[in-house]
Amino acid sequence: MISLSLAVWIVRLTLLYLLIGLCFAVAFAARGAGWLDPVARHGTMGFRLLVIPGAMTLWPYLAFRLAKGVPSRERNAHRDLAQ
């Protein structure tokens, strides 16, 4: 059985994670999404609002991708044939 203090700490850590994620997600929706995916650069305000919940949840992964400094390149048969 989980003690009450442990449950409180789990909730606090979850809220902290989501708060950091929200701060990151707003900045990511404004600029970062367009840097990682050139098509997202021309996204509407509706698109940016839809991206925020996902970016809020996946912020460590997205921050790592932005810090890595290389935008994503989709690799598929069409791109391989074009090169």
N, C-alpha and C positions, 0 to 999 in steps of 0.2 A: 504494500500500500504506500502510495506517495504521500509524503508529509505536506502540509499546507505551505510551509515556507519554500519547499522545492517547487511546488506548483506555481507559486507566486514568481519565483525566479525564472521559471520557464516562460511564463507569460511576459515578464519584463524583457527578457532577451528576444522573444519573438517580436514584441512591439518595437524594440530598438532596431532589430533587423529590418522591419518594414518601414520604419521612419527613415533610416539610412537609404533604403531602397526607393522610397518616394522622392527624396532629394535627388538621388542619382537619376531616377526615371524621368523627372521633369527635364533635367539637363540633357539626358540621352534623347528624349523625344524631340527636343529643340534642335540639337546639333549632331549627336553621336550616331543616331540611326542613319542619317544621310551620309556620314563618313564611312560606316561599315557597308552600307548598301546604296549605291548611287541612285537606284530607282526610288528609294525612300526620300531622297533629297527633295523631290517634287510632291511629297505627300501632303494631303490636305490637313486641316485642323482636326477633322474627324479621325483620320488615320493616326495622327499623333496622340489623340486621346485614347484610341484603342491600344496603342503600343504601351502606354504607361503601366497598366496592371502587370503585363508580362515582364517588362523591364524592372519593375519594382520587385518582383519575385526572383528574377534571374540576375540581379545586379552584380553578384560577384563574378559570374561568367562573362557578362558583358563588359565589366570593368577590366577584366583580364584581357579580353579581345581588343579593347581600345588601347590598353597599355602596351600590348604587343606591337601595335603600330602598323599592322598589315591588314588592309581591308579584305573581306572575304572574297574569294573567287570560286564561283560555282564551277565544279568540274563535271562535265557530262559529255556524251558522245558528240553532240553538236559542236561544242567548243573545241573538242579535240580534233575534229575534222576540219574546222575552220583554220586551225594553226598549221 
